[in-house]
Amino acid sequence: MDLRPRAHPTYLAFVVHRVSGLLLALFLPLHFWALGSAISGEARLDGFLRWTENPLVKAAETGLVVLLAAHLAGGLRVMALEFLGWRKRQKDMVAISAGLALLVGLLFLLNVV
């Protein structure tokens, strides 16, 4: 079995795009639960907001922003492939999209955004 194509950076970009989409979909029930607590009453929402001050939750929130940025960058890369066709600089597109995703996460972590 030839695994060389799987070592290509575009395959890694494909995997990151799919995995980030899956993890974002798994996050949605928690997001809806948080929104439901806002509807249920002020005390319940305040309790939830206090819980979000936990450093572990803050780290997970930063990870979520990186997942969103990675999924967006991967989606834009796929759209570029659809509309522009295959380019010789695919590795550069992968590197740029990964860098942008990490930059967005770092900016969020530093509370710049």
Number of C-alpha atoms within 10 A of each C-alpha: 3 5 7 7 9 12 9 12 16 19 13 13 24 17 14 17 22 15 15 20 19 13 13 16 11 11 12 11 11 11 11 11 12 16 12 13 18 16 11 11 10 11 11 15 17 13 11 15 14 10 13 14 10 11 10 11 12 14 12 13 16 19 17 17 21 23 24 20 23 26 25 18 22 26 18 14 20 16 12 14 13 10 8 9 9 10 11 7 8 15 14 13 20 20 14 14 22 19 15 17 21 18 14 20 23 17 13 16 17 10 8 8 9
